[in-house]
Amino acid sequence: MRNYADLDVFQRSKKLYPLMYARVRTWKDIDQRELGSQIIRAANSIHANIAEGFGKSPAEFKRYLAMSLGSCDELLSHLSDAQAVGLLSLKETKTLVDEYNIVGKQLNKLRQAWK
């Protein structure tokens, strides 16, 4: 592996980000500003932390992976909130939660395996 872009978890989370962004942009302005901005920031933070931490020491990279995982967990909470207030359907929420659960598992595995 040459850089962070070679990591499957980076590629998956980076691919999911524009989907989240586009979906939030269909909401009313107030919802975009409130919950939507938190969703967009959390989704962006997942792959951004992977990229930022990759060139650092192994211990530092693991710390950035932990922050990335925290953003993933935060996003899962926000998705549940969005569904609860009617901004996402149950089907949309399940699809997104399933995808981000995969990201979370990948982050955990990478964090454990990184030397």
C-alpha positions as CSV (number, residue, x, y, z in Angstrom):
1,M,0.0,0.0,0.0
2,R,1.4,3.3,-1.1
3,N,-0.9,5.8,0.5
4,Y,-4.3,6.3,2.3
5,A,-6.2,6.2,-1.0
6,D,-5.3,2.5,-1.3
7,L,-7.2,1.6,1.8
8,D,-10.6,0.0,1.3
9,V,-12.1,1.9,4.2
10,F,-10.9,5.2,2.8
11,Q,-12.4,4.4,-0.6
12,R,-15.7,3.2,0.8
13,S,-16.2,6.2,3.1
14,K,-15.1,8.7,0.4
15,K,-17.6,7.1,-2.0
16,L,-20.4,7.4,0.6
17,Y,-19.8,11.1,1.3
18,P,-21.3,12.6,-1.9
19,L,-24.4,10.4,-1.4
20,M,-24.9,11.9,2.1
21,Y,-24.2,15.4,0.8
22,A,-26.6,15.1,-2.0
23,R,-29.3,13.6,0.2
24,V,-29.0,16.4,2.8
25,R,-29.2,19.0,0.1
26,T,-32.8,17.9,-0.7
27,W,-34.0,18.9,2.7
28,K,-35.5,22.2,3.8
29,D,-33.0,24.9,4.6
30,I,-33.5,24.7,8.3
31,D,-32.9,20.9,8.3
32,Q,-29.8,21.4,6.2
33,R,-28.4,23.9,8.6
34,E,-29.2,22.0,11.8
35,L,-29.0,18.2,11.5
36,G,-27.8,18.2,7.9
37,S,-24.6,20.2,8.6
38,Q,-23.7,17.7,11.4
39,I,-24.3,14.8,9.1
40,I,-22.2,16.3,6.3
41,R,-19.3,17.1,8.7
42,A,-19.3,13.7,10.3
43,A,-19.4,11.9,6.9
44,N,-16.5,14.0,5.7
45,S,-14.5,13.6,8.8
46,I,-14.4,9.8,8.4
47,H,-12.2,9.8,5.3
48,A,-10.5,13.1,6.1
49,N,-9.1,11.7,9.4
50,I,-7.8,8.6,7.6
51,A,-6.0,10.8,5.1
52,E,-4.6,13.2,7.7
53,G,-3.3,10.5,10.0
54,F,-1.8,8.2,7.3
55,G,1.6,9.8,7.1
56,K,2.1,10.0,10.8
57,S,3.6,7.5,13.2
58,P,1.8,4.2,13.7
59,A,0.5,5.3,17.1
60,E,-0.7,8.6,15.7
61,F,-2.4,6.9,12.8
62,K,-4.2,4.6,15.2
63,R,-5.4,7.8,17.0
64,Y,-6.7,9.2,13.8
65,L,-8.4,6.0,13.0
66,A,-10.1,6.2,16.4
67,M,-11.3,9.7,15.6
68,S,-12.6,8.4,12.2
69,L,-14.5,5.7,14.1
70,G,-15.9,8.3,16.4
71,S,-17.2,10.3,13.4
72,C,-18.7,7.1,12.0
73,D,-20.5,6.4,15.2
74,E,-21.6,10.1,15.4
75,L,-23.0,9.8,11.9
76,L,-24.9,6.6,12.8
77,S,-26.6,8.5,15.6
78,H,-27.5,11.4,13.3
79,L,-28.9,9.1,10.7
80,S,-31.2,7.6,13.4
81,D,-32.2,11.1,14.4
82,A,-33.0,12.0,10.8
83,Q,-35.2,9.0,10.4
84,A,-36.9,9.7,13.7
85,V,-38.0,13.2,12.5
86,G,-39.0,12.1,9.0
87,L,-36.0,13.3,7.0
88,L,-35.0,9.8,6.0
89,S,-37.2,6.8,5.3
90,L,-36.7,3.6,7.2
91,K,-35.4,2.0,4.1
92,E,-32.9,4.8,3.4
93,T,-31.7,4.8,7.0
94,K,-31.2,1.0,7.0
95,T,-29.2,1.2,3.8
96,L,-27.0,4.0,5.1
97,V,-26.6,2.4,8.5
98,D,-25.6,-0.9,6.9
99,E,-22.9,0.8,4.8
100,Y,-21.5,2.8,7.7
101,N,-21.5,-0.2,9.9
102,I,-19.2,-1.8,7.3
103,V,-17.0,1.3,7.5
104,G,-16.9,1.0,11.3
105,K,-15.9,-2.6,11.2
106,Q,-13.2,-1.8,8.6
107,L,-11.8,1.0,10.8
108,N,-11.7,-1.3,13.8
109,K,-9.9,-4.1,11.9
110,L,-7.4,-1.6,10.5
111,R,-6.8,0.0,13.9
112,Q,-6.1,-3.4,15.4
113,A,-3.9,-4.6,12.6
114,W,-1.8,-1.4,12.1
115,K,1.7,-1.8,13.4
